[in-house]
Amino acid sequence: MINRISEQELQKQKEYAARVRAAVQTAAFERGGPYKFCVVTYGCQQNEADSERLAGMLFDMGYEKADSEEDADIILVNTCAVREHAEKRALSVTGQYKHLKEKNPRLMIGVCGCMVSQEHRLDDIKFRYPYVDFAFGTSYLWQLPSIIYDRMKKKKRLFLLDTEDDGNIAEDLPVLRQCSYRAWLSVMYGCNNFCTYCVVPHVRGRERSRYKEDIIKEAKELVADGVKDITLLGQNVNSYGRGLYDDYGFPELLRDINEIDGDFTIRFMTSHPKDATKKLIDTMACCEKIAPQLHLPLQAGSDRVLQRMNRHYTLDSYKELVSYAREKIPGITLTSDIMVGFPGETEEDFEQTLKALTDIKYDMVYSFIYSRRKNTPAAEYEDQIPEDVKGERFRRMLEVQSDIGLKINEGYIGKTVRVLCDGESKNDPDTLSGRTDGGKNICFTGKCPAGEYTQVKVTAARPFVLMGEEI
Ligand code: SF4
């Protein structure tokens, strides 16, 4: 049963927030300077969106945004569990905070997110990081005010393991967005697909959709605030509305958001190929605000491997959907997730993945090496692939895909594209960067302010980025 957090429970958290705010403001007055927060985020767009709520709640509790951890009075590490590497990075960074606590014993350190939604990692924090004040799993996010208040008042460290398998939905939490013109908008949470390599269903709970009225209200508020680019988020957006509405799903939600007045673009991720339909593609084709962009994780090109991954589609059914999308939305930007080194993956299976790349021709691929995840079925498979073989296949896959990406991007040379500018490029202060309607990265010379649309003529291309000049 999905737990929608009640008004009373949310009101109680607002009262805790008021008490924390009073304590923080008193302490700030005594010290003669504001108390500051820092939220460090690992992982996916959903974690980015969660961190904006954590920051919103901290700001609401009287903390100001710190420039860095060194400058903070409370640090929250919002973790990811999708790969071993992500966990190791979060643990190593948390390890580095030991000296900050020695310098400032009043510093509060919290760890949250998917990694500590796993009991063994929550115990790691509890026993191996004695200077960490609290840790809580993803379903406790909305209780941050009472967690901080209890830590302040009871002087006891807090460790909260997710118990609600189904997960919950908390509406109207304070939010502090990273960007004034691009925004994440979660439409559903959790996942019921249980791909054999994936830890997400174990740390994010069961699929649960927000009420369409709440989503449309939030979208209208974003557009009224001047947001130009809205990305709808969900582990599997195509199962939106399942178990909540009989005749209202993701295509219907897209149509309703498309009806909102304003000059803005709608994007969405992530689509599971088994639930992505021709109806979705038709909706994308007829709704002018929906970006010509589809992220459709294939994961592997071998049906045998897809079956062992519990993905519930075949390469042929996947390719049929891709052809339909390209027919209905010419020039659509197509991206995917590809994993190499899944247990039992033979050289022949891997060759099928390379062939799928050359046949489908993605604009870009997010590529991953299989990472053994505790409590997932694939972690127990005997036929694990040696690390060196995984590494070699990963290198070969990148080579094939970067050639494909370059050829596709070279096809844009001489064309003019609409770009939403993100300001100065991180790599070159003399150029600007932004994204095309199709979501492609582009660096260009020009004067366009961040957050504004402009027209750019493409003059050169690389596998992962276009280059151009503003016209
Ligand atoms: S669809 Fe599969 S890979 Fe994606 S979050 Fe769900 S279980 Fe993980």
Residues whose N, C-alpha, C, O or C-beta is under 5 A from the ligand:
A	BS01	SF4	C191 N193 F194 C195 C198 V200 P201 Q235 H272
